Amino acid sequence: VSTGFAQSFDGIDVSHHQGKINWSKVQKSCPNLKFVYVKATEGKTYVDPRYEENVKGARKAGFKVGVYHFFRMTSGAREQFANFNAAIAKVGIDLIPMVDVETSDKHSIREVKDSLRVFVNLVKDMYGVVPMIYGTNRSYNELCAPDFNHLLMYIGRYGENRPVVKGPSHYYIWQYSEKGSIDGIPKPVDLCRFHKDADVSKIDY
């Protein structure tokens, strides 16, 4: 396993962009991996073509699996939730759902926050848990902070500088590299680690 500048990571997130993953090889090279987040859906209709394959493969290898939705402003929150919910229904979840917020699609920040709030509440109503929010350090601070800082934050900031969010609280999971090399995953993969005060218990479903 090569991570570029550090060998310590707690989890990974994957989508079809990583290609066909050999989860048995991943398990052998990363037996202590604590979580895997898999892309499920985007917008109101898109389903990642390797979604079910990745969830089932990661579970078979013994990993706890979470799934995430890439949030768009090109469709309504309720339509997007229906797409995400249908995907979850096919496989179930081990970890709390995650919402990836990286673009405003040329809408105002207020519109993004209002729509995201609807989506978050729909997840809470259906699953009884508040989802985690993913964003890059920049996108989270621009589109979500500080309104969503009471949620667990999964923040992408590549390099050695830890994420810093506007307002109170701090990241829960730091996605610190997009260039991880793991046996069994054909293309570079995102590597993530918990904040020093965090662990897998709060993301267990």
Secondary structure by P-SEA (a helix, b strand, c coil): cccccccccccccccccccccaaaaaaaacccccbbbbbccccccccccaaaaaaaaaaaabbbbbbbbbccccccaaaaaaaaaaaaaaccccccbbbbbcccccccaaaaaaaaaaaaaaaaaaccbbbbbbbcaaaaaacccccccccccccccccccccccccccccccccccccccccccccbbbbbbcccccccccccc
